[in-house]
Amino acid sequence: MSDQIHFVALLKTGDSGAYNKLIEDYQHMVYNTVLGIVNHMHDAEDITQNVFIQVFKSIHDFKGDSKLSTWIYRIAITKSLEWERKKKSKRSINYFKNLIGISTESIEMSAFHHPGVELQNKEMATMLFKAIKKLPENQRLAFVLIKVEGLNYQEVGEIMQKSTKSIEGLVLRARTQLKLILNDYFTE
């Protein structure tokens, strides 16, 4: 823990070496988390950059009550959800414009391929990530952090600021929902 305190102190002084190490140590974690939520590589790259900008801007607000990684996960999740809400709102407006003939912009839904998925499993992974998108927000976040990112229930509880039991319940409900959603795909 004293290593974290020293590292955070360096970040707070604006030490460029510490910032480089922060990005080096956490960029894959942040990118994969964001990608698991937004399911679009280009957007995940942009959001990842925004996460680190936010980390740099608000490092002085980090009090050390949790691990640095937990704090960064929270920022990544918040930025991802903000992006999704903005995109959903924009899609709704564009859909409405298309309906009434104001816009020539097409509404796109591209196939998503997570870089960690082997080629032969891409189709199934695409279906899984589409199904995950249909879950309620808290279930989706808990499921992605546990099953995709490989965090444990306690870590996810700290990130989502919920009890371990609550996270277990969210993941259980997510799995039940996913089975129902995916059952239609596999029985067709």
N, C-alpha and C positions, 0 to 999 in steps of 0.2 A: 504494500500500500504506500510505503514511503517513496517508492520509485514513481508511482502515479502522482503523488503530491509534488515531487521534484519536476516531473515532466510537465504537469499542468502549470507550475510556476514559470517554467521556461516559455510555455505558450503564452502566458499572460504578459510576459515581458516583450513579446513579439519576436522571439528568437527564430530566425528563418530555418535553421537546422531542425528545430523542434517541429515546425510546421511541415517541413518536408517528410520527417519521420512519421508524423501523424497521418499524412496522406498515404504514404507508403504502407503503413500498418493497417489502415482502415478502409482504403479505397475499394478493395474487393468485397469486404463485408457490406459496405454501404451500397455499392452498385448491385450486388446480388439481392439484397433486401428490397431495394427500390424496384428492381426488375421483377421480383416475385410479386410485387403489389401492382405495378402498372402494366406489366406484360408487353412492353414496347422498348426495344433496345435504345433507339435514338433518344426517346423521352427519358429513359433511365439514366443515360449519360448526362443530359441536361440537369436533371434533378440531383444527381450525384454532385455535380459542380455546385449547385445551389446549396446543398447540404453543407459542403465544406466552407462555402462563403458564410453561411449562418454560424457554423462552428467558430470560424475565425472572429466574426463580429460579436458573438456572445460568450466567448470563452471566459470573460471576466465574470459572467453570471454563474458559471459552474462552481458550485459550493463544495463538491467532493462528497456529497451524501451518498452517492452511488458510484459505481465504476464509470470511468470515462466512456467505455464502450456502450454502456446502458444509456447514457446521456446522448451519445451520438445516434444510437438506434432510435431513440425517441424523436430526434430531429429528422432523421431519415423517414420515419413513418409519417410524421406530421407533414413534411414537404410532399411526400407521395400522395397522401390523402387530399391535400390542398390542390395538387395538380389534377387529381381525378375529378374533384368537384368542379374545377374550372373547365376541364375538358367536357364533362357531362353537360354543363350549362351551355357551353359553346355548341356542342352537338345538337342539343335541343333547339337552340336558336336557329342553327343551320337547317335542321329538319323542318322547322316551321317555315323558314324562308323558302325552302325547296317546295313545300306543299303549296304555298301561295304564289310561287313562280318568281320570287324576287332574286334568288341566288342561283348561280350556275355551278356552285361548289358541290361536289358529290360527297356523300356520306360514306366513309370507308371503315371497314372492319378487317384488318389484316390478320393473317395467321401469325401466331406468336410462337417463337422457338427459343426456349431457354438454352443458353450456351452449355450448361452442364448436362444436358440430356443427349444420350447417344443417338446417332442417326436413325437406327431402326425403331426407336421409341418416340420419334418426333410427333407422329400423328396422335398417338395416345397422350403424349404430354400436352399437345395443343388442346385436346378435348378436356384434359384435367384442368389446365389453367383457365379455360373458358368456364368450366364448372365452378372453379374456385371463385371466379369473378361474380358468380351469382349468389355467393354466401353473404350473410349480413356482415358488416364491417368488422366487428370484434371477432367473430368466428374466423373470418378470412385472415385477419392479422395473426391471431394465435396459431392457426393452422400453418400459415406460410413460415412463421418464425420457428415453429417446432419441426415441421415435416420437410420444409424446403431448406431452411437455414441451419437446421440441426441444433438449435438451442435447447436447453432443458426447461422444464416447466417453471422452475424458480427464476431463471433469467428472464423468461418471457413475462412472468408476473411482475418483476421489477420494471421491465420496459413499459408494460401496459398499465402499471400501477394497479394491479389486481392480485388477489390471493392465488396461491398455487392451485387450490381446489377450484376456483373460478376458471382458471386457465384450462384445467383438466376438463371441466364441463364444456367450455367453448370448443375445445378440440373434439370431444366426443360428439357434440351436436353437429360440428362441421363434418366429421366423418359420416355420420348418419345422413346428413343432407346430401353429401357428395355421392354416397351410394345410391340414393334415390335419383339424383340428377343423372348420374352416369349409367344407371340401369337402363334407362331409355336408349342411350347410345349403343350399348352392347347387346341389347335384345333386338335391335332393328335388323 
